[in-house]
Amino acid sequence: MKQNRFIPLFLIIAAATVFAQTRPDALKEYRAGNYERAVEICRMELAETPGNMDSHTVLGWSLLRLGKNREALDAGIAAMNQARYDVRIIEIVGEAHYFLGNNRDALKYFEEYCVLAPTGDRIALVYFYMGEIFIRLGEYNHADMAFTTAVYHSANTAKWWARLGYAREMAQDYRYSLEAYDKALQLNTALTEALRGRERVQEKMEG
């Protein structure tokens, strides 16, 4: 009597479900703060499927959180060979350049992100980084515009309001600098950067 080799569909589905549940999840590890483990999983996934952009993305994010900015940059550039205009990768490359101090390169990628993803998940952070770069470059009016856009997208981040106040202070726009410092202190009454900034601006306005 011949053995029936037909496998019922429900058994195939059940097996696939068990496999999916036991397969390591890089994004889950990243969100739990297990960045080294997330990197390991992503590298395994990319060895199997080099074009997996989700794996490229979580790999870049994890390397950045580990402070491995050069590795993150290299990984991001490699990912661009798979998908040049994946905005997640563009942001990762910009962020890696930012932390490496490559200001102009970082700006180039951040500006590209803003064009391609004006309402992207990381748009507020991108504008914040751009503001910081403009401060590094001494371009305080540009910093003002970048921080203003950052707090438009994320209005409850006290530190960002303080940085906006600082950019305006450096541009000698004291009235609006004071407004930004005040907003920062409304959100966090103990924020030292805003307290000192507000005191400096008041002295300049009274002097």
C-alpha positions in Angstrom: 0.0 0.0 0.0 1.4 3.4 -1.1 2.1 5.9 1.6 0.2 9.2 1.1 2.8 11.9 0.7 0.2 14.8 0.6 0.8 17.3 3.4 -2.3 19.1 4.5 -2.3 22.9 4.1 -3.0 23.5 7.7 0.2 21.7 8.7 2.2 23.8 6.4 0.7 27.0 7.8 1.3 25.7 11.4 4.9 24.9 10.6 5.4 28.4 9.0 3.9 30.0 12.1 6.2 28.2 14.5 9.2 29.1 12.3 8.2 32.8 12.3 7.7 32.8 16.1 11.1 31.2 16.8 13.1 33.2 14.2 15.0 36.0 15.9 13.6 39.5 15.4 16.2 42.2 14.9 13.7 45.1 15.3 12.4 43.7 18.5 15.9 43.4 19.9 16.6 47.0 18.7 13.5 48.3 20.5 14.6 46.5 23.6 18.0 48.2 23.6 19.8 45.0 22.7 21.8 46.6 19.9 24.6 44.1 19.6 22.1 41.3 19.2 20.2 43.3 16.6 23.4 43.7 14.7 24.1 40.0 14.8 20.6 39.1 13.5 20.7 41.7 10.7 24.1 40.5 9.5 22.7 36.9 9.4 19.6 38.1 7.5 21.7 40.1 5.0 23.9 37.0 4.4 20.8 35.3 3.2 19.0 38.2 1.5 21.4 41.1 0.7 18.5 43.2 -0.6 16.5 43.1 2.6 16.2 46.8 3.3 14.5 46.3 6.7 17.7 44.5 7.8 19.9 47.2 6.4 17.9 49.8 8.3 17.9 48.1 11.7 21.6 47.4 11.2 22.3 51.1 10.6 20.1 52.2 13.6 21.8 49.7 15.9 25.3 50.6 14.9 24.5 54.3 15.5 23.1 53.6 19.0 26.3 51.6 19.7 28.4 54.7 18.7 29.9 52.7 15.8 29.5 55.6 13.5 32.1 54.6 10.9 30.6 51.1 10.7 27.1 52.7 10.4 28.3 54.9 7.5 29.9 52.0 5.7 26.8 49.9 6.2 24.6 52.7 5.0 26.6 53.3 1.8 26.5 49.5 1.1 22.7 49.6 1.6 22.5 52.4 -1.0 23.9 50.0 -3.6 20.7 48.1 -3.0 18.2 51.0 -2.9 19.7 54.5 -3.4 16.5 56.4 -2.4 15.4 54.5 0.7 14.8 57.4 3.0 15.7 55.4 6.1 19.1 54.7 4.7 19.6 58.3 3.6 18.9 59.4 7.2 21.3 56.8 8.6 24.1 58.0 6.3 23.4 61.6 7.3 23.4 60.8 11.0 26.6 58.8 10.7 28.3 61.8 9.0 26.9 64.1 11.7 28.4 62.1 14.5 31.7 61.8 12.6 31.8 65.6 12.3 31.4 65.6 8.5 29.1 68.6 8.5 28.7 69.3 4.8 28.2 65.6 4.0 25.7 65.3 6.8 23.8 68.3 5.5 23.6 66.9 2.0 21.9 63.7 3.1 19.7 65.4 5.6 18.5 67.9 3.0 17.8 65.0 0.7 15.8 63.3 3.4 13.7 66.5 3.8 12.9 66.6 0.1 12.0 62.9 -0.2 10.2 62.5 3.2 8.9 65.9 4.4 6.6 64.1 6.8 8.9 61.2 7.5 9.2 59.5 10.9 12.5 61.1 11.6 11.9 64.5 10.1 12.0 66.4 13.4 15.3 64.8 14.4 16.8 65.5 11.0 15.9 69.2 11.4 17.4 69.2 14.9 20.7 67.8 13.6 20.7 70.3 10.8 20.3 73.1 13.4 23.3 71.7 15.3 25.4 71.6 12.2 24.6 75.2 11.3 25.6 76.2 14.8 28.9 74.4 14.3 29.3 76.3 11.1 28.4 79.6 12.7 25.4 80.0 10.4 22.9 81.1 13.1 20.0 82.3 11.0 20.0 78.9 9.2 20.2 77.2 12.6 17.2 79.3 13.7 15.2 78.0 10.7 16.2 74.4 11.3 15.4 74.4 15.0 12.1 76.3 14.4 11.1 73.5 12.0 12.2 70.8 14.5 10.1 72.2 17.3 7.2 72.6 14.9 7.3 68.8 14.4 8.1 68.1 18.0 6.8 70.9 20.2 7.4 69.3 23.6 11.1 68.8 23.5 12.6 71.3 25.9 16.2 70.9 24.8 15.3 71.7 21.2 13.6 75.0 22.3 16.8 75.8 24.3 18.9 75.2 21.2 16.6 77.5 19.2 17.1 80.1 21.9 20.8 79.7 21.6 20.8 80.1 17.8 18.8 83.3 18.1 21.0 84.5 20.9 24.1 84.0 18.7 22.3 85.9 15.9 21.6 88.7 18.4 17.9 88.2 18.0 17.4 88.6 21.7 13.6 89.1 21.9 12.8 85.9 20.2 15.7 84.1 21.9 14.1 84.9 25.2 10.8 83.5 24.0 12.4 80.2 23.0 14.3 79.9 26.3 11.0 80.7 28.2 9.3 77.9 26.2 12.0 75.5 27.1 11.6 76.4 30.8 7.8 75.9 30.6 8.5 72.3 29.5 11.4 71.8 31.9 11.9 74.3 34.7 15.2 72.8 35.7 16.9 72.8 32.3 20.2 74.4 33.0 21.0 75.3 29.4 17.7 77.3 29.2 18.2 78.9 32.6 21.7 80.2 31.8 20.7 81.2 28.3 17.7 83.2 29.6 19.9 84.9 32.2 22.5 85.9 29.5 19.9 87.3 27.2 18.2 89.3 29.9 21.6 90.9 30.8 22.3 91.7 27.1 18.8 93.3 26.7 19.3 95.3 29.9 22.9 96.3 29.2 
